[in-house]
Amino acid sequence: MRATFLRFGAPQFNAKEINEVVKTLKSGWVTTGPKTHRFEEDFKKYVGAEHALAVNSGTAALHLGLLAAGVGKGDEVIVPAMTFGASANTVVHCGATPVLVDCNRATMNIEPKEIEAAITPRTKAIMPVHMAGRACDMDEIFTIARKHNLKIVQDAAHAVETEYKGKKVGAYGNFACYSFHAIKNLVTAEGGMLIGNDAEAMKRSRALSLHGMSVDAWNRYGTSGYKHYEHIEAGFKYNMMDIQASLGIHQLARIEQNWKKRKKIWHTYMKELQGLPIVLPAPIRAGDRHAYHMFTVLIDTDTTNVTRDQFLNEMAKRNIGTGVHFRALHLHPYYRKTYGYKEGDLPNAEWIGDRTASIPLSPHLTGKDVKDVVDAIRNIFK
Ligand SMILES: Cc1ncc(COP(=O)(O)O)c(C=O)c1O
């Protein structure tokens, strides 16, 4: 058994990233400014989108993305139940109702036919979530959106490198929301990015991200003299700091290198974890690119007595950290109480939620770390 605990999703920062943060701290400007602007420009180019707004979390990006899509009081937004709470919570923050729908058992992504079935005259938007970094079927989702005149706000928290039919998912519009939280593929400690192709809506989002002010701080205190600002709207405090962007710029510069490392680990797991009572990730659709954000296995409770929770505990006993992405959202107390969801409503999300476990996939895992993970899993099922 390994001697030290292998932490799930621990980020790693190199000298360039650390030095950039130090330079920023010494520069006299630590909040939103030139580095945030550069990070936005670099990210926009990477994704192939028209506009980018850096914010302080993926949740902030989702909230602003929904508002930019025009979501407000009385509206409904279709969200998969197999996701993190922030996807639906932000719909609630807009005064709207999240309508949770079921997903596909193999891809864990939202099921297009369930979207169609959930549309009502109040539906305003659809929120596809690219689970673990696997692209949703964007053609089918856009066809539904166009037919019913709905906006698409993508939750791309897991999907910086994800491509659908050869293009980054964020390039597809209307809005895409990324997370740079500590365990993500690109880490700014906390952080996020809103991508969009509607210039006016993105301009409004920028103002909303900083109290709804007409002039941001960098331009207010700039070398050309102090500028007055006005509150055009009652906005939020969602702006990214240059300290965070200092990490982001260099993390983005090596994102492909990290992706290749995770891809290699992914294929090792696919090979070494065959023949166990676990379901491995489904094949990747031809023409798509998986972000390899999370390697999730499903404990095959039909063929083993080990439950998912026992598996998590057994992994911890063997000094291996794990995660659960996710337990079905509609069964969490807030969603049960507020919208009356109950067991059996969304069977595929529940089925995954009871069986899923994520194992370490960080790019800095050594060959020995990966072998320890494989050995631990084999040992549990021996
Ligand atoms: C699917 C999904 N959406 C949204 C978020 C929220 O991102 P953040 O933590 O950056 O606010 C997360 C993760 O944290 C996530 O996994």
The ligand as a MOL file (V3000), in Angstrom:
LIG
                    3D

  0  0  0     0  0            999 V3000
M  V30 BEGIN CTAB
M  V30 COUNTS 16 16 0 0 0
M  V30 BEGIN ATOM
M  V30 1 C -20.5590 20.9230 -13.7780 0
M  V30 2 C -20.1170 22.0980 -12.9450 0
M  V30 3 N -20.7170 23.2840 -13.1090 0
M  V30 4 C -20.3630 24.3580 -12.4060 0
M  V30 5 C -19.3590 24.3030 -11.4660 0
M  V30 6 C -19.0570 25.5060 -10.6500 0
M  V30 7 O -17.7920 26.0220 -10.8780 0
M  V30 8 P -17.0810 26.8950 -9.7390 0
M  V30 9 O -16.7110 25.9800 -8.6230 0
M  V30 10 O -15.8700 27.4540 -10.4410 0
M  V30 11 O -18.0190 27.9510 -9.3390 0
M  V30 12 C -18.6990 23.0650 -11.2520 0
M  V30 13 C -17.6160 22.8520 -10.3030 0
M  V30 14 O -17.1450 23.3020 -9.4260 0
M  V30 15 C -19.0870 21.9530 -12.0020 0
M  V30 16 O -18.5080 20.7580 -11.8170 0
M  V30 END ATOM
M  V30 BEGIN BOND
M  V30 1 1 1 2
M  V30 2 1 2 3
M  V30 3 2 2 15
M  V30 4 2 3 4
M  V30 5 1 4 5
M  V30 6 1 5 6
M  V30 7 2 5 12
M  V30 8 1 6 7
M  V30 9 1 7 8
M  V30 10 2 8 9
M  V30 11 1 8 10
M  V30 12 1 8 11
M  V30 13 1 12 13
M  V30 14 1 12 15
M  V30 15 2 13 14
M  V30 16 1 15 16
M  V30 END BOND
M  V30 END CTAB
M  END
